[in-house]
Amino acid sequence: MPDLPDDEALATDLAQHILGEPRVFNAAELAAETGVDLERARRLWRALGFPEHGGATAFTRSDAEALSTLLGVVDSGLIDFDLAVHLTRAVGQTMARLSDWEVSALLTRVLELAGAEVDAGATEDESDRLAVGLRMIEEFSEPFEELLIYVWRRHLAAAVARVEALGAREEDLHTTRLTVGFADIVQFTALSNQLSEDRIGDLVELFEARCADVVAAQRGRVIKSIGDSVLFVHDDPIAAYEIAEGIITVIGRDSRMPDVRVGLASGLVVLRLGDVFGPPVNLAARLTAVARRNRVIVDNETAGLLPADQFETRRLPARPVRGFGLVEPVAVRRS
């Protein structure tokens, strides 16, 4: 290997330490080692979210073992290859985001520890920070891996329970009626131009964390967070409203936080790839554009599902909503 600049060499050493073993195969050698067709191996590697490496030596023996294990399940007939790719892509996308999130969260602690060593008399440079990073990985990896398995099993159990409940109500297990909620920060673009990068990062993290706590407390489910917005679902429209009000309480009514808008829409949605699709999803997002600050706005179907003796509804003037034509949104509040 040619000589690398010091920083690049240190980063390579850190990546090598995380992998825990040397890279010994190129793509063709990996395929030969596992007896897998080269194109199939490349397809699975891309599904994980990694670029192809051509003829470079980029794969470890653990890569070969993982490939053999996965293809062994395919050969057993339990799943076919297309489903293997599908599941591999799900794992890859999930782990990519988790890894970015983990590194971002731990980086602050690494810098703190490196700074403490400087205060103790050591000199600080890139190698000091990477050394602290190595220690962090050594001490954190094992308990975190155990946590990953535990959380995966808990979420797997919850997902199976949702499918069982869905099976009791719907013929198509991929389609069900839900109330979809969409919450977003008001004028986030302008706000992000006024704040420092650290401050806007802290704000987004706090927004997502508070929304997730509110959704979980009402037994809802966060589908995804997109910086300044959160998409959630619930099979009970009343609980979905409580989530919307809860988000407004912990975000919009906190003087230290920005205002928010929340839209709710109900109807048939398709459940795929851990995401939801369908008109209610799009409509909930569009409704936030016409909602007042720190208010809940809903579509006609959701308004009709909320008990009249518990909620006051007020129809707002019809207005054009992209993709839906003229829509008559409904403002709602507890009686």
LUMDO-405538 format. One record per residue (C-alpha): x, y, z. Coordinates in nm, 3 decimals, padded with zeros to 5 digits. Layout:
r xx:X yy:Y zz:Z
...
***
This chain:
r xx:00.000 yy:00.000 zz:00.000
r xx:00.139 yy:00.346 zz:-00.086
r xx:00.226 yy:00.580 zz:00.199
r xx:-00.075 yy:00.775 zz:00.321
r xx:-00.085 yy:01.121 zz:00.475
r xx:-00.070 yy:01.094 zz:00.853
r xx:-00.439 yy:01.180 zz:00.911
r xx:-00.554 yy:00.941 zz:00.639
r xx:-00.330 yy:00.664 zz:00.772
r xx:-00.466 yy:00.714 zz:01.124
r xx:-00.824 yy:00.702 zz:00.996
r xx:-00.741 yy:00.383 zz:00.807
r xx:-00.596 yy:00.235 zz:01.126
r xx:-00.914 yy:00.325 zz:01.314
r xx:-01.135 yy:00.160 zz:01.051
r xx:-00.907 yy:-00.146 zz:01.058
r xx:-00.938 yy:-00.161 zz:01.436
r xx:-01.318 yy:-00.148 zz:01.417
r xx:-01.328 yy:-00.432 zz:01.163
r xx:-01.095 yy:-00.633 zz:01.383
r xx:-00.930 yy:-00.821 zz:01.097
r xx:-00.741 yy:-00.750 zz:00.776
r xx:-00.890 yy:-00.717 zz:00.432
r xx:-00.776 yy:-01.023 zz:00.235
r xx:-01.011 yy:-01.063 zz:-00.065
r xx:-01.105 yy:-00.862 zz:-00.369
r xx:-01.457 yy:-00.905 zz:-00.510
r xx:-01.365 yy:-01.193 zz:-00.742
r xx:-01.173 yy:-01.373 zz:-00.466
r xx:-01.463 yy:-01.324 zz:-00.224
r xx:-01.703 yy:-01.483 zz:-00.474
r xx:-01.463 yy:-01.771 zz:-00.531
r xx:-01.413 yy:-01.824 zz:-00.158
r xx:-01.787 yy:-01.848 zz:-00.095
r xx:-01.888 yy:-02.018 zz:-00.418
r xx:-02.126 yy:-01.733 zz:-00.495
r xx:-02.182 yy:-01.585 zz:-00.838
r xx:-01.984 yy:-01.257 zz:-00.857
r xx:-02.283 yy:-01.053 zz:-00.974
r xx:-02.494 yy:-01.183 zz:-00.684
r xx:-02.218 yy:-01.091 zz:-00.439
r xx:-02.196 yy:-00.741 zz:-00.588
r xx:-02.571 yy:-00.701 zz:-00.574
r xx:-02.579 yy:-00.786 zz:-00.203
r xx:-02.285 yy:-00.553 zz:-00.134
r xx:-02.463 yy:-00.266 zz:-00.307
r xx:-02.780 yy:-00.347 zz:-00.114
r xx:-02.583 yy:-00.293 zz:00.207
r xx:-02.512 yy:00.058 zz:00.081
r xx:-02.143 yy:00.023 zz:00.000
r xx:-01.967 yy:00.116 zz:-00.327
r xx:-01.799 yy:-00.148 zz:-00.536
r xx:-01.420 yy:-00.170 zz:-00.506
r xx:-01.326 yy:-00.313 zz:-00.843
r xx:-01.015 yy:-00.526 zz:-00.807
r xx:-00.906 yy:-00.373 zz:-00.475
r xx:-00.851 yy:-00.592 zz:-00.171
r xx:-01.144 yy:-00.469 zz:00.036
r xx:-01.313 yy:-00.770 zz:00.200
r xx:-01.244 yy:-00.961 zz:00.519
r xx:-01.304 yy:-01.322 zz:00.616
r xx:-01.608 yy:-01.201 zz:00.813
r xx:-01.747 yy:-01.060 zz:00.489
r xx:-01.709 yy:-01.405 zz:00.335
r xx:-01.876 yy:-01.572 zz:00.634
r xx:-02.168 yy:-01.327 zz:00.627
r xx:-02.218 yy:-01.381 zz:00.254
r xx:-02.206 yy:-01.760 zz:00.296
r xx:-02.455 yy:-01.747 zz:00.583
r xx:-02.703 yy:-01.534 zz:00.391
r xx:-02.682 yy:-01.741 zz:00.075
r xx:-02.713 yy:-02.056 zz:00.286
r xx:-03.053 yy:-01.933 zz:00.402
r xx:-03.146 yy:-01.875 zz:00.037
r xx:-03.027 yy:-02.223 zz:-00.062
r xx:-03.237 yy:-02.375 zz:00.218
r xx:-03.548 yy:-02.242 zz:00.044
r xx:-03.659 yy:-02.035 zz:00.343
r xx:-03.628 yy:-01.713 zz:00.139
r xx:-03.546 yy:-01.643 zz:-00.223
r xx:-03.260 yy:-01.424 zz:-00.346
r xx:-03.476 yy:-01.119 zz:-00.417
r xx:-03.606 yy:-01.127 zz:-00.060
r xx:-03.248 yy:-01.164 zz:00.064
r xx:-03.155 yy:-00.847 zz:-00.124
r xx:-03.463 yy:-00.674 zz:00.016
r xx:-03.373 yy:-00.764 zz:00.376
r xx:-03.008 yy:-00.679 zz:00.318
r xx:-03.103 yy:-00.334 zz:00.195
r xx:-03.320 yy:-00.282 zz:00.504
r xx:-03.031 yy:-00.378 zz:00.732
r xx:-02.787 yy:-00.162 zz:00.537
r xx:-03.000 yy:00.151 zz:00.544
r xx:-03.086 yy:00.107 zz:00.911
r xx:-02.728 yy:00.044 zz:01.018
r xx:-02.593 yy:00.328 zz:00.805
r xx:-02.815 yy:00.578 zz:00.982
r xx:-02.752 yy:00.421 zz:01.321
r xx:-02.375 yy:00.434 zz:01.268
r xx:-02.382 yy:00.799 zz:01.162
r xx:-02.601 yy:00.879 zz:01.461
r xx:-02.374 yy:00.685 zz:01.699
r xx:-02.055 yy:00.850 zz:01.574
r xx:-02.209 yy:01.197 zz:01.589
r xx:-02.332 yy:01.136 zz:01.943
r xx:-02.001 yy:00.992 zz:02.065
r xx:-01.783 yy:01.251 zz:01.892
r xx:-01.862 yy:01.516 zz:02.151
r xx:-01.757 yy:01.278 zz:02.428
r xx:-01.437 yy:01.186 zz:02.244
r xx:-01.346 yy:01.555 zz:02.214
r xx:-01.424 yy:01.607 zz:02.584
r xx:-01.196 yy:01.320 zz:02.685
r xx:-00.920 yy:01.435 zz:02.452
r xx:-00.950 yy:01.786 zz:02.597
r xx:-00.925 yy:01.647 zz:02.949
r xx:-00.599 yy:01.479 zz:02.855
r xx:-00.469 yy:01.809 zz:02.721
r xx:-00.559 yy:01.978 zz:03.049
r xx:-00.367 yy:01.704 zz:03.226
r xx:-00.053 yy:01.802 zz:03.038
r xx:-00.071 yy:01.602 zz:02.717
r xx:-00.049 yy:01.766 zz:02.375
r xx:-00.358 yy:01.747 zz:02.155
r xx:-00.341 yy:01.645 zz:01.791
r xx:-00.532 yy:01.420 zz:01.554
r xx:-00.360 yy:01.108 zz:01.689
r xx:-00.472 yy:01.192 zz:02.044
r xx:-00.835 yy:01.214 zz:01.936
r xx:-00.813 yy:00.891 zz:01.740
r xx:-00.650 yy:00.719 zz:02.037
r xx:-00.939 yy:00.828 zz:02.256
r xx:-01.176 yy:00.710 zz:01.983
r xx:-01.011 yy:00.368 zz:01.984
r xx:-01.055 yy:00.338 zz:02.359
r xx:-01.417 yy:00.446 zz:02.330
r xx:-01.481 yy:00.179 zz:02.065
r xx:-01.312 yy:-00.093 zz:02.272
r xx:-01.515 yy:-00.014 zz:02.583
r xx:-01.846 yy:00.071 zz:02.414
r xx:-01.879 yy:-00.181 zz:02.133
r xx:-01.958 yy:-00.496 zz:02.329
r xx:-02.238 yy:-00.353 zz:02.549
r xx:-02.377 yy:-00.162 zz:02.251
r xx:-02.387 yy:-00.477 zz:02.035
r xx:-02.578 yy:-00.653 zz:02.314
r xx:-02.817 yy:-00.359 zz:02.327
r xx:-02.871 yy:-00.381 zz:01.950
r xx:-02.980 yy:-00.744 zz:01.971
r xx:-03.208 yy:-00.672 zz:02.268
r xx:-03.376 yy:-00.373 zz:02.100
r xx:-03.412 yy:-00.562 zz:01.770
r xx:-03.592 yy:-00.846 zz:01.945
r xx:-03.823 yy:-00.607 zz:02.129
r xx:-03.912 yy:-00.425 zz:01.808
r xx:-03.952 yy:-00.755 zz:01.623
r xx:-04.201 yy:-00.869 zz:01.887
r xx:-04.387 yy:-00.537 zz:01.858
r xx:-04.394 yy:-00.561 zz:01.478
r xx:-04.531 yy:-00.916 zz:01.490
r xx:-04.801 yy:-00.800 zz:01.732
r xx:-04.898 yy:-00.521 zz:01.492
r xx:-04.921 yy:-00.768 zz:01.203
r xx:-05.137 yy:-01.002 zz:01.411
r xx:-05.371 yy:-00.717 zz:01.501
r xx:-05.379 yy:-00.610 zz:01.138
r xx:-05.459 yy:-00.962 zz:01.028
r xx:-05.766 yy:-00.958 zz:01.249
r xx:-05.897 yy:-00.646 zz:01.075
r xx:-05.774 yy:-00.646 zz:00.717
r xx:-05.752 yy:-00.898 zz:00.436
r xx:-05.438 yy:-00.735 zz:00.293
r xx:-05.165 yy:-00.736 zz:00.559
r xx:-04.981 yy:-00.458 zz:00.376
r xx:-05.278 yy:-00.220 zz:00.376
r xx:-05.462 yy:-00.081 zz:00.674
r xx:-05.650 yy:00.222 zz:00.802
r xx:-05.440 yy:00.454 zz:01.012
r xx:-05.430 yy:00.814 zz:01.122
r xx:-05.112 yy:00.972 zz:00.994
r xx:-04.957 yy:01.271 zz:01.167
r xx:-04.702 yy:01.513 zz:01.032
r xx:-04.535 yy:01.773 zz:01.256
r xx:-04.288 yy:02.030 zz:01.134
r xx:-04.099 yy:02.331 zz:01.265
r xx:-04.233 yy:02.664 zz:01.139
r xx:-03.995 yy:02.853 zz:00.906
r xx:-03.712 yy:02.612 zz:00.967
r xx:-03.506 yy:02.734 zz:00.669
r xx:-03.502 yy:03.093 zz:00.793
r xx:-03.431 yy:02.971 zz:01.144
r xx:-03.138 yy:02.756 zz:01.032
r xx:-02.983 yy:03.060 zz:00.860
r xx:-02.987 yy:03.249 zz:01.190
r xx:-02.833 yy:02.982 zz:01.414
r xx:-02.487 yy:02.833 zz:01.433
r xx:-02.433 yy:02.481 zz:01.302
r xx:-02.400 yy:02.345 zz:01.656
r xx:-02.717 yy:02.520 zz:01.771
r xx:-02.928 yy:02.402 zz:01.477
r xx:-02.799 yy:02.047 zz:01.530
r xx:-02.895 yy:02.060 zz:01.898
r xx:-03.238 yy:02.200 zz:01.807
r xx:-03.313 yy:01.922 zz:01.557
r xx:-03.196 yy:01.656 zz:01.801
r xx:-03.416 yy:01.796 zz:02.079
r xx:-03.715 yy:01.829 zz:01.843
r xx:-03.684 yy:01.467 zz:01.730
r xx:-03.629 yy:01.337 zz:02.083
r xx:-03.930 yy:01.518 zz:02.230
r xx:-04.156 yy:01.412 zz:01.944
r xx:-04.042 yy:01.050 zz:01.977
r xx:-04.115 yy:01.054 zz:02.351
r xx:-04.466 yy:01.189 zz:02.297
r xx:-04.542 yy:00.935 zz:02.023
r xx:-04.414 yy:00.645 zz:02.232
r xx:-04.612 yy:00.756 zz:02.538
r xx:-04.935 yy:00.730 zz:02.334
r xx:-04.836 yy:00.392 zz:02.183
r xx:-04.794 yy:00.542 zz:01.840
r xx:-04.505 yy:00.484 zz:01.603
r xx:-04.256 yy:00.727 zz:01.452
r xx:-04.212 yy:00.631 zz:01.089
r xx:-03.931 yy:00.873 zz:01.014
r xx:-03.772 yy:01.201 zz:01.112
r xx:-03.652 yy:01.440 zz:00.843
r xx:-03.467 yy:01.711 zz:01.030
r xx:-03.740 yy:01.968 zz:01.079
r xx:-04.033 yy:01.725 zz:01.058
r xx:-04.158 yy:01.400 zz:01.207
r xx:-04.402 yy:01.152 zz:01.051
r xx:-04.597 yy:00.928 zz:01.291
r xx:-04.896 yy:00.693 zz:01.276
r xx:-05.158 yy:00.550 zz:01.509
r xx:-05.455 yy:00.318 zz:01.460
r xx:-05.664 yy:00.531 zz:01.699
r xx:-05.748 yy:00.885 zz:01.577
r xx:-05.806 yy:01.007 zz:01.934
r xx:-05.460 yy:00.892 zz:02.037
r xx:-05.317 yy:01.051 zz:01.722
r xx:-05.477 yy:01.380 zz:01.825
r xx:-05.328 yy:01.344 zz:02.174
r xx:-04.986 yy:01.298 zz:02.012
r xx:-05.038 yy:01.612 zz:01.804
r xx:-05.136 yy:01.814 zz:02.112
r xx:-04.847 yy:01.664 zz:02.306
r xx:-04.597 yy:01.772 zz:02.042
r xx:-04.737 yy:02.124 zz:02.047
r xx:-04.710 yy:02.128 zz:02.427
r xx:-04.346 yy:02.017 zz:02.447
r xx:-04.227 yy:02.212 zz:02.140
r xx:-04.449 yy:02.502 zz:02.041
r xx:-04.546 yy:02.607 zz:02.391
r xx:-04.189 yy:02.595 zz:02.518
r xx:-04.052 yy:02.950 zz:02.488
r xx:-03.704 yy:02.809 zz:02.420
r xx:-03.826 yy:02.612 zz:02.117
r xx:-03.966 yy:02.719 zz:01.778
r xx:-04.333 yy:02.702 zz:01.683
r xx:-04.470 yy:02.386 zz:01.518
r xx:-04.762 yy:02.288 zz:01.299
r xx:-04.928 yy:01.948 zz:01.301
r xx:-05.154 yy:01.791 zz:01.038
r xx:-05.355 yy:01.469 zz:01.073
r xx:-05.517 yy:01.265 zz:00.796
r xx:-05.685 yy:00.924 zz:00.810
r xx:-05.748 yy:00.649 zz:00.559
r xx:-05.596 yy:00.348 zz:00.388
r xx:-05.217 yy:00.337 zz:00.381
r xx:-04.970 yy:00.083 zz:00.247
r xx:-04.708 yy:-00.050 zz:00.489
r xx:-04.381 yy:-00.131 zz:00.316
r xx:-04.010 yy:-00.118 zz:00.401
r xx:-04.080 yy:00.023 zz:00.746
r xx:-04.252 yy:00.320 zz:00.580
r xx:-04.610 yy:00.417 zz:00.500
r xx:-04.747 yy:00.531 zz:00.166
r xx:-05.077 yy:00.661 zz:00.040
r xx:-05.296 yy:00.972 zz:00.019
r xx:-05.328 yy:01.020 zz:00.399
r xx:-04.950 yy:01.047 zz:00.428
r xx:-04.929 yy:01.313 zz:00.159
r xx:-05.234 yy:01.499 zz:00.285
r xx:-05.108 yy:01.514 zz:00.646
r xx:-04.787 yy:01.674 zz:00.520
r xx:-04.975 yy:01.920 zz:00.297
r xx:-05.207 yy:02.023 zz:00.581
r xx:-04.916 yy:02.160 zz:00.783
r xx:-04.870 yy:02.424 zz:00.512
r xx:-05.215 yy:02.570 zz:00.590
r xx:-05.215 yy:02.516 zz:00.967
r xx:-05.171 yy:02.799 zz:01.212
r xx:-04.874 yy:02.798 zz:01.445
r xx:-04.910 yy:02.556 zz:01.737
r xx:-05.245 yy:02.427 zz:01.613
r xx:-05.374 yy:02.089 zz:01.501
r xx:-05.545 yy:02.073 zz:01.164
r xx:-05.712 yy:01.758 zz:01.026
r xx:-05.885 yy:01.629 zz:00.716
r xx:-06.258 yy:01.556 zz:00.691
r xx:-06.216 yy:01.184 zz:00.754
r xx:-06.024 yy:01.236 zz:01.077
r xx:-06.275 yy:01.497 zz:01.192
r xx:-06.554 yy:01.245 zz:01.139
r xx:-06.372 yy:00.986 zz:01.351
r xx:-06.333 yy:01.214 zz:01.655
r xx:-06.631 yy:01.185 zz:01.895
r xx:-06.847 yy:01.498 zz:01.884
r xx:-06.892 yy:01.493 zz:02.261
r xx:-06.515 yy:01.516 zz:02.315
r xx:-06.399 yy:01.746 zz:02.037
r xx:-06.495 yy:02.079 zz:01.882
r xx:-06.434 yy:02.104 zz:01.509
r xx:-06.442 yy:02.411 zz:01.287
r xx:-06.433 yy:02.388 zz:00.911
r xx:-06.191 yy:02.631 zz:00.752
r xx:-06.229 yy:02.793 zz:00.410
r xx:-06.147 yy:02.560 zz:00.122
r xx:-05.806 yy:02.615 zz:-00.026
r xx:-05.595 yy:02.454 zz:-00.297
r xx:-05.365 yy:02.179 zz:-00.170
r xx:-05.100 yy:02.048 zz:-00.405
r xx:-05.199 yy:01.708 zz:-00.539
r xx:-05.549 yy:01.720 zz:-00.388
r xx:-05.719 yy:02.019 zz:-00.549
r xx:-05.949 yy:02.218 zz:-00.321
r xx:-05.945 yy:02.086 zz:00.035
r xx:-06.161 yy:02.200 zz:00.327
r xx:-05.935 yy:02.154 zz:00.632
r xx:-06.079 yy:02.126 zz:00.980
r xx:-05.944 yy:02.291 zz:01.297
r xx:-05.999 yy:02.073 zz:01.601
r xx:-05.960 yy:02.100 zz:01.978
r xx:-06.074 yy:01.921 zz:02.290
r xx:-06.417 yy:02.025 zz:02.421
***
